[in-house]
Amino acid sequence: MIENNNRVIEFAWHDKKSFEEIKRLLGFSESNIIAIMRKNLKPRSFKIWRMRVKGRRSKHQKKSELQSKFENYRVNVNEVS
């Protein structure tokens, strides 16, 4: 179990691994991951991690996919007349 927690922490710190991918690989939901991180990190480290991943596109696969669909359609403010 400790080894599993270490892998969860490692994947959760990595910005490129989404919560959905961690669930697929290890079977832990986002709420389980947050609980593991809260239990195993120092309080300040947990806060820093939580602030970093909260709402981050790369940690939420659906947000990331939606954003990438519309990246080609960005309009520069200077182009609008």
Secondary structure as the mmCIF struct_conf table of DSSP 4:
data_model
#
loop_
_struct_conf.conf_type_id
_struct_conf.id
_struct_conf.beg_label_comp_id
_struct_conf.beg_label_asym_id
_struct_conf.beg_label_seq_id
_struct_conf.end_label_comp_id
_struct_conf.end_label_asym_id
_struct_conf.end_label_seq_id
HELX_RH_AL_P HELX_RH_AL_P1 ILE A 2 TRP A 13
BEND BEND1 HIS A 14 HIS A 14
TURN_TY1_P TURN_TY1_P1 ASP A 15 LYS A 16
HELX_RH_AL_P HELX_RH_AL_P2 PHE A 19 LEU A 26
HELX_RH_AL_P HELX_RH_AL_P3 GLU A 30 ASN A 40
BEND BEND2 LEU A 41 LEU A 41
HELX_RH_AL_P HELX_RH_AL_P4 PRO A 43 VAL A 53
TURN_TY1_P TURN_TY1_P2 LYS A 54 GLY A 55
HELX_RH_3T_P HELX_RH_3T_P1 ARG A 57 LYS A 59
BEND BEND3 HIS A 60 HIS A 60
HELX_RH_AL_P HELX_RH_AL_P5 GLN A 61 PHE A 70
HELX_RH_3T_P HELX_RH_3T_P2 GLU A 71 TYR A 73
HELX_RH_3T_P HELX_RH_3T_P3 VAL A 77 GLU A 79
#
